[in-house]
Amino acid sequence: MPTTWHLHLRAERPVERQVTPAQLHGLACALLEGLGADHHGQTKPFSVTPLMQAPHAPGHALLTLGWLDDRTVPPLQKRAGEQVRLGGQLFTIEDIHAQGAPYAALLALPRAERVSMDFLSVTHFTRKGRWIPLPDPELLYTGLARRWNAYAETPLPPPLITELRETVLLTAHDVKSAPVDIGQAHRIGFLGHATFTLPRTARPEVASAFTALSHFAELAGTGAQTTHGLGWTTISVPPPHTRKTDGKAAGRSRNRPPRREPSEADSRASQTRRSQPRRQIL
């Protein structure tokens, strides 16, 4: 089942040092992949956020890992109490909080026609060997669908992905360009906020895929190098526009699922990550 882990780390020596994307990737591989894993594979079944300073806890840090494979889940919670190295620093894993939501639960979420995304770490997309530092809706949802189909037991049909890719619109954004050093090269990505919308003529199946993939972005990240701390994304579903019917408002309420439902984990993950400080140790 797709799973999100929130790790609370205590530094052996609380000294701020730069943590690079390559170091984040190395730690995630060490925690999640076995000895027989293909460490050079182009598609990885996990994502990692930047290392964040824990609020009101000097010398402590927060890290979030996402696991995408629907067939198996690494026993990460058994690593609590272990010491790990991140760059030149040693950390003890003091606590691990896990959350999970099956792919089927994401597909069953109430359909949305509009989703807002916050890109909290540098995000970029690639096309034919070039990087694109803009929230391109076609590249964003195509990439999410590719990772979904690589690991979900309920893959999205290619014609549905094509229809979504050709339908979804970027309707608002407030982003700024930002550089990032990924070790072997520099990239220019972006940070900020964007809103994606479906036309009201979109079929229900397209709206369901749009909603599921949008929530999936919180687990998988968006764009390239999500296993290196890039593309950290949170989402919100704004209330729908009020429609007029015979001069009367006919607005519909589309709330998130009630508490304790399987999809609550996705909502709680969003709230948890939004509450984290924006000061990265990166």
Disulfide bonds with the S-S distance in Angstrom:
none
